[in-house]
Each structure stands twice: as structure tokens, then as C-alpha cells.
């Protein structure tokens, strides 16, 4: 199913494709469907913008770590733990397995906490922030992961100045990551709302004896009348979809 936000009158002038316009009882649903598509498109665009912001932050962190600690560090391949006065590096794939093991361990203990999820959303840990909230939980987690991961790729001493700089970068990335998670959840909600709205339309069409709509052969779209600014639903044979795409896009 597709939504085309072009005027119906201009569409009629541009093409010679036979279509059926549904009556005004479908107009509210037509508008709802079009709005959902518009919001979905905007949200997808916003997610791409946020991903670019995250990429900038990750690159900044990578450059800093290369200069200060580990000259072959790559945030896409490696992850680190801040452990007291040490920064310890591991393979990303090994850390993923260790994280799964820790989640199982926490589930068994029935003591899973939000701090763990927050820390691993970005695959690195802000020890100052976590210690303020629950240093015992953090210490327990670090000890478990170090035991699970065994030999690290590399480790080096880290001083208070370096920790402060890294925490500043991490804090910025956490803020952007929160926006990213919110946008992703909104996208998921919009997709669910779109499915519900579409199902409502299809249910009404199934019960409406005025129209001979075939789900397998027809394309259902929402169009706007440029004169009245009213949204309408139309359907047409799916074989004409390519032609309509070229005319309306």
C-alpha cells in the first residue's frame, strides 16, 4: 500500500488511468493514513540526522582513544571498560557474548537493573555516572565481565583528566542516543498505527458492497483534492502502479 500526497485534480489531468474513488465515509481514514505516512517519513529523516550526529561523536571518541590509549582502536570492532584507574579493551564480538551471559546471570538473580542497559547502549561505560548511582552494581558487573572475557586485547592506565574528557564525550553521546531511541520508538508506534488504520479501511471495504476492491490485485492510495483540500481514498489496478509512481513523484 502506498500514499501519494498529490492533488487529485492535477492527477486527473496528468494521466489516463482508471481508478475508483471511495465515498466521503472514508475521508477521515484517508486523512489519518496520509498523516501517518507524513509523520513516518519525517521520523525516518530525523533518525538519519541523529545517526549522523552519533557518528560524529563516535569518531571524536575514537580519535581521542587512539591518541591517548590505543592507536588501533575502532569503535565498530572494539569496546572498552573503565575499571578504576585502567581502561581495558575487548573485541566487540566477545563483549556481546559476555553481555548475554551477564543478562542471564542477572535474570537468575532477579536483580536486573536499568544501569546495565544504559551503559551498554553505546558499548562503553561512564564509571563516574554509574558509581554515583550504584557503585556496588557497577563493580559487580565489571568483575563478572572481566572474568567472562578473560584476556583483554589491551589495557592502559587512565588518569583523572582523561576520565573527565571521556566522560564529557560519553555524556554527549548518551544524550543523542536517548533522542535516537525515542525516535525509533516513535517510528515503531507509527508503523503499528498505520497497520491498524489500514486494517480498518480494509475491513470497511470488505463489508462495503458498493466497491469491488481486490486486495491482491488493487492498489489503495490516499490523495488530496487541491480545490477542497480534502483527503480521499482511491484504488486502481496494481498493474498501473509504476505508471502512477512516475507521474506523481
C-alpha positions as semicolon CSV with decimal commas, in nm:
position;residue;x (nm);y (nm);z (nm)
1;X;0,000;0,000;0,000
2;X;0,126;0,346;-0,086
3;X;0,034;0,704;-0,007
4;X;0,075;0,976;-0,268
5;X;0,041;1,329;-0,139
6;X;-0,050;1,486;-0,470
7;X;-0,366;1,666;-0,561
8;X;-0,642;1,458;-0,714
9;X;-0,733;1,720;-0,972
10;X;-0,377;1,752;-1,101
11;X;-0,355;1,374;-1,106
12;X;-0,660;1,355;-1,332
13;X;-0,502;1,598;-1,574
14;X;-0,170;1,417;-1,589
15;X;-0,277;1,061;-1,652
16;X;-0,534;0,840;-1,808
17;X;-0,563;0,559;-1,554
18;X;-0,895;0,417;-1,448
19;X;-0,942;0,433;-1,072
20;X;-1,224;0,421;-0,821
21;X;-1,272;0,692;-0,561
22;X;-1,427;0,586;-0,233
23;X;-1,711;0,793;-0,093
24;X;-1,681;1,053;0,183
25;X;-1,732;0,795;0,459
26;X;-1,367;0,701;0,401
27;X;-1,230;1,057;0,411
28;X;-1,139;1,057;0,779
29;X;-0,943;0,737;0,734
30;X;-0,783;0,876;0,418
31;X;-0,657;1,178;0,611
32;X;-0,540;0,965;0,902
33;X;-0,349;0,735;0,670
34;X;-0,185;1,024;0,486
35;X;-0,083;1,191;0,814
36;X;0,071;0,868;0,941
37;X;0,277;0,837;0,625
38;X;0,387;1,200;0,653
39;X;0,492;1,153;1,017
40;X;0,666;0,828;0,931
41;X;0,870;0,997;0,658
42;X;0,965;1,287;0,888
43;X;1,065;1,048;1,166
44;X;1,279;0,841;0,932
45;X;1,454;1,159;0,821
46;X;1,510;1,261;1,184
47;X;1,656;0,921;1,267
48;X;1,908;0,961;0,985
49;X;2,005;1,305;1,118
50;X;2,055;1,165;1,469
51;X;2,259;0,873;1,334
52;X;2,491;1,123;1,167
53;X;2,528;1,309;1,498
54;X;2,613;0,982;1,672
55;X;2,868;0,903;1,404
56;X;3,040;1,237;1,470
57;X;3,053;1,170;1,845
58;X;3,179;0,814;1,798
59;X;3,450;0,935;1,563
60;X;3,551;1,200;1,815
61;X;3,578;0,936;2,086
62;X;3,772;0,706;1,856
63;X;4,026;0,977;1,771
64;X;4,072;1,062;2,138
65;X;4,127;0,700;2,236
66;X;4,372;0,645;1,950
67;X;4,573;0,947;2,059
68;X;4,566;0,875;2,432
69;X;4,547;0,498;2,477
70;X;4,520;0,257;2,188
71;X;4,633;0,363;1,841
72;X;4,446;0,086;1,657
73;X;4,113;0,134;1,837
74;X;3,798;0,120;1,622
75;X;3,459;0,172;1,789
76;X;3,294;-0,062;1,538
77;X;3,522;-0,351;1,632
78;X;3,630;-0,291;1,991
79;X;3,474;-0,188;2,319
80;X;3,626;-0,074;2,644
81;X;3,562;-0,087;3,017
82;X;3,670;0,185;3,257
83;X;3,790;-0,004;3,562
84;X;3,919;0,217;3,844
85;X;4,246;0,358;3,702
86;X;4,251;0,130;3,397
87;X;4,091;0,135;3,054
88;X;4,056;-0,218;2,919
89;X;3,977;-0,307;2,559
90;X;3,799;-0,614;2,421
91;X;3,666;-0,736;2,089
92;X;3,310;-0,622;2,025
93;X;3,203;-0,979;1,940
94;X;3,345;-1,111;2,268
95;X;3,175;-0,837;2,465
96;X;2,841;-0,915;2,300
97;X;2,868;-1,274;2,427
98;X;2,971;-1,157;2,774
99;X;2,676;-0,917;2,786
100;X;2,439;-1,204;2,709
101;X;2,596;-1,410;2,985
102;X;2,561;-1,122;3,230
103;X;2,197;-1,070;3,139
104;X;2,131;-1,439;3,206
105;X;2,314;-1,410;3,537
106;X;2,113;-1,104;3,640
107;X;1,788;-1,270;3,535
108;X;1,872;-1,566;3,756
109;X;1,949;-1,329;4,041
110;X;1,623;-1,143;3,968
111;X;1,813;-0,820;4,008
112;X;1,839;-0,677;3,655
113;X;1,891;-0,302;3,670
114;X;1,849;-0,017;3,424
115;X;2,209;0,098;3,469
116;X;2,336;-0,205;3,281
117;X;2,122;-0,134;2,977
118;X;2,213;0,232;2,977
119;X;2,584;0,160;2,992
120;X;2,578;-0,087;2,709
121;X;2,356;0,108;2,473
122;X;2,673;0,272;2,346
123;X;2,909;-0,017;2,422
124;X;3,119;0,177;2,669
125;X;3,082;0,274;3,032
126;X;3,081;0,605;3,214
127;X;3,214;0,492;3,552
128;X;3,163;0,827;3,728
129;X;2,795;0,836;3,644
130;X;2,736;0,473;3,735
131;X;2,929;0,490;4,061
132;X;2,716;0,782;4,170
133;X;2,402;0,574;4,117
134;X;2,517;0,235;4,235
135;X;2,888;0,162;4,267
136;X;2,825;-0,185;4,401
137;X;2,621;-0,283;4,096
138;X;2,887;-0,145;3,866
139;X;3,167;-0,325;4,048
140;X;2,970;-0,650;4,036
141;X;2,918;-0,613;3,664
142;X;3,278;-0,523;3,584
143;X;3,408;-0,818;3,785
144;X;3,170;-1,053;3,607
145;X;3,261;-0,924;3,260
146;X;3,634;-0,934;3,325
147;X;3,606;-1,293;3,442
148;X;3,387;-1,385;3,144
149;X;3,608;-1,207;2,890
150;X;3,937;-1,326;3,037
151;X;4,236;-1,186;2,847
152;X;4,177;-0,836;2,703
153;X;4,309;-0,704;2,375
154;X;4,489;-0,424;2,550
155;X;4,482;-0,221;2,870
156;X;4,640;0,100;2,988
157;X;4,637;0,333;3,287
158;X;4,393;0,621;3,275
159;X;4,424;0,940;3,480
160;X;4,151;1,169;3,620
161;X;4,198;1,423;3,341
162;X;4,146;1,159;3,077
163;X;3,843;1,018;3,256
164;X;3,691;1,364;3,273
165;X;3,742;1,418;2,899
166;X;3,600;1,080;2,808
167;X;3,300;1,124;3,035
168;X;3,225;1,455;2,866
169;X;3,221;1,288;2,524
170;X;3,022;0,995;2,657
171;X;2,763;1,224;2,818
172;X;2,709;1,397;2,484
173;X;2,663;1,067;2,308
174;X;2,422;0,939;2,573
175;X;2,202;1,244;2,521
176;X;2,195;1,188;2,146
177;X;2,134;0,817;2,196
178;X;1,827;0,896;2,408
179;X;1,686;1,100;2,121
180;X;1,766;0,818;1,881
181;X;1,585;0,562;2,098
182;X;1,285;0,793;2,128
183;X;1,269;0,841;1,751
184;X;1,298;0,468;1,692
185;X;1,013;0,401;1,933
186;X;0,802;0,667;1,764
187;X;0,871;0,505;1,427
188;X;0,760;0,169;1,564
189;X;0,442;0,323;1,707
190;X;0,364;0,494;1,377
191;X;0,404;0,168;1,189
192;X;0,166;-0,002;1,431
193;X;-0,086;0,281;1,395
194;X;-0,054;0,264;1,016
195;X;-0,127;-0,109;1,021
196;X;-0,431;-0,054;1,243
197;X;-0,563;0,224;1,020
198;X;-0,508;0,021;0,705
199;X;-0,680;-0,281;0,856
200;X;-0,976;-0,063;0,949
201;X;-1,002;0,059;0,590
202;X;-0,976;-0,292;0,451
203;X;-1,237;-0,418;0,693
204;X;-1,476;-0,142;0,588
205;X;-1,406;-0,213;0,221
206;X;-1,468;-0,582;0,270
207;X;-1,813;-0,508;0,412
208;X;-1,890;-0,235;0,156
209;X;-2,087;-0,386;-0,134
210;X;-2,054;-0,068;-0,345
211;X;-1,694;-0,143;-0,436
212;X;-1,520;-0,435;-0,597
213;X;-1,183;-0,393;-0,429
214;X;-0,941;-0,684;-0,469
215;X;-0,663;-0,684;-0,212
216;X;-0,435;-0,899;-0,428
217;X;-0,482;-0,701;-0,750
218;X;-0,561;-0,341;-0,649
219;X;-0,351;-0,062;-0,500
220;X;-0,510;0,160;-0,236
221;X;-0,380;0,516;-0,202
222;X;-0,475;0,842;-0,036
223;X;-0,492;1,158;-0,249
224;X;-0,579;1,517;-0,172
225;X;-0,821;1,728;-0,374
226;X;-0,637;2,055;-0,440
227;X;-0,959;2,254;-0,462
228;X;-1,122;2,137;-0,139
229;X;-0,802;2,026;0,041
230;X;-0,991;1,711;0,137
231;X;-0,828;1,371;0,151
232;X;-0,987;1,083;-0,041
233;X;-0,911;0,716;-0,083
234;X;-0,887;0,570;-0,430
235;X;-0,792;0,230;-0,564
236;X;-0,678;0,116;-0,907
237;X;-0,532;-0,198;-1,069
238;X;-0,187;-0,269;-0,931
239;X;-0,054;-0,314;-1,285
240;X;-0,067;0,067;-1,316
241;X;0,148;0,131;-1,008
242;X;0,471;0,201;-1,198
243;X;0,296;0,449;-1,426
244;X;0,137;0,627;-1,130
245;X;0,469;0,642;-0,945
246;X;0,636;0,818;-1,238
247;X;0,356;1,072;-1,268
248;X;0,317;1,155;-0,902
249;X;0,679;1,152;-0,781
